């Protein structure tokens, strides 16, 4: 599976997941515990099935960023003669 959740989004999902899990345990709510567990799993694996079905991603493609940085560096180099 290709990661489709970015780093910040992953941290938000983990925080929300632990909150929902804790509230679900405190209130004995199966629904909140399940939703919290799902968000925790998404945050850990950095993959969301709903984003996958919608063909969306909050993860930036690092390989394209690295290519852009290397292109900028090669443009600014001064040839030594």
Secondary structure, 3 states (H helix, E strand, C coil): CCCCCCHHHHHHHHHHHHHHHHHHHHHCCHHHHHHHHHHHHHHHHCCCHHHHHCCCCCCCCHHHHHHHHHHHHHHHCCCCC
